[in-house]
């Protein structure tokens, strides 16, 4: 039975949110902050894969990383801080203050998500050695 790539992406998104909540509950400080930053990009990877299930893993990870960096750089304008003060959803999605180390941790999350997606695709691909060989013609 083959599972739809969209179902896998939705499951990955749910697991990522659960992991983020688990990290927040189990730790605090820098560990929770930077794990949360990496998981933010992993979640974006899952959402990009949900929207574009045929996209190559490098395109999914690159798009998620670009979105993460764009949101972080947007924080330099102060707009996310204003929106975050008014809305919990905005705070969760946009954050409020720029933090340069987050840029690195977003890349870590994108790399991890890329590795998992690329590995899963390799495993899902039928092995060429398992395919029957055509009979030799005489």
C-alpha atoms as one frame of an Amber mdcrd trajectory, in Angstrom:
protein
   0.000   0.000   0.000   1.413   3.331  -1.079   0.815   6.353   1.156   0.141
   9.701  -0.508   3.013  12.220  -0.236   0.492  14.758   1.062  -0.526  12.424
   3.884   3.141  11.934   4.779   3.732  15.716   4.721   0.677  16.356   6.913
   1.881  13.688   9.344   5.360  15.241   9.369   3.831  18.631  10.155   1.863
  17.186  13.073   4.924  15.360  14.427   6.987  18.548  14.110   4.443  20.588
  16.068   4.361  17.867  18.733   8.175  17.862  18.867   8.202  21.637  19.283
   5.692  21.480  22.119   7.693  18.655  23.691  10.933  20.627  23.548   9.206
  23.620  25.126   7.787  21.458  27.920  11.041  19.591  28.595  13.566  22.420
  28.420  13.965  26.149  28.413  16.489  28.801  27.554  18.781  28.453  24.558
  17.993  24.767  23.960  14.269  25.401  23.601  14.788  28.596  21.606  17.153
  27.194  19.010  15.432  23.815  18.762  12.258  25.808  18.153  13.978  27.801
  15.410  15.151  24.644  13.652  11.727  23.015  14.057  10.063  26.153  12.638
  11.884  25.532   9.369  11.200  21.785   9.520   7.495  22.638   9.838   7.746
  24.968   6.851   9.400  22.137   4.894   6.467  19.877   5.716   3.995  22.568
   4.676   5.852  23.243   1.407   5.894  19.492   0.709   2.161  19.387   1.488
   1.516  22.123  -1.084   3.984  20.791  -3.670   4.260  17.025  -3.126   6.275
  16.419  -6.297   8.918  19.037  -5.500  12.455  17.771  -5.057  13.751  17.734
  -1.475  16.320  20.443  -2.225  13.581  22.749  -3.559  11.384  22.074  -0.522
  14.222  22.768   1.921  15.406  25.822  -0.016  11.929  27.328  -0.121  11.383
  26.731   3.592  14.793  28.209   4.426  14.109  31.284   2.293  10.743  31.791
   4.002  12.317  31.390   7.451  15.048  33.890   6.658  12.519  36.316   5.154
  10.391  36.207   8.311  13.468  36.718  10.504  14.684  39.651   8.411  11.184
  41.138   8.426  11.556  41.365  12.193  14.133  44.119  11.618  11.251  46.359
  10.485   9.292  46.121  13.720   6.097  45.139  11.892   6.033  41.600  13.349
   6.467  43.041  16.871   3.383  45.231  16.423   1.353  42.348  14.969   2.620
  39.927  17.637   1.446  42.263  20.396  -2.078  42.008  18.975  -2.278  38.350
  17.986  -0.994  35.059  19.355  -1.103  33.583  15.855   1.075  36.411  14.523
   3.517  35.884  17.396   3.778  32.172  16.600   4.212  32.677  12.854   6.197
  35.928  12.689   7.961  36.177  16.034   8.707  39.638  17.304  12.427  40.422
  17.516  15.363  39.748  15.236  17.927  37.256  16.513  20.886  36.600  14.184
  21.665  33.072  15.490  18.188  32.004  14.364  19.406  32.317  10.762  21.891
  29.509  11.422  19.353  27.302  13.219  16.882  27.712  10.351  19.586  26.316
   8.058  20.084  23.385  10.460  16.346  22.652  10.332  16.261  22.875   6.534
  19.269  20.557   6.230  17.710  18.014   8.595  14.382  18.080   6.761  16.163
  17.768   3.409  18.126  14.737   4.639  14.987  13.005   5.924  12.988  13.725
   2.775  15.815  12.734   0.414  16.438   9.532   2.372  12.747   8.656   2.408
  12.517   9.178  -1.338  15.541   6.943  -1.895  13.981   4.210   0.233  10.630
   4.533  -1.536  12.201   4.221  -4.986  12.175   0.687  -6.342  15.641  -0.827
  -6.371  17.096  -1.365  -9.833  18.697  -4.613  -8.649  15.282  -5.996  -7.679
  13.866  -5.526 -11.170  13.867  -8.670 -13.327  16.381  -8.641 -16.140  15.098
  -9.068 -19.664  16.008 -12.349 -21.330  19.030 -12.150 -23.584  18.144 -12.222
 -27.255  19.799 -14.865 -29.388
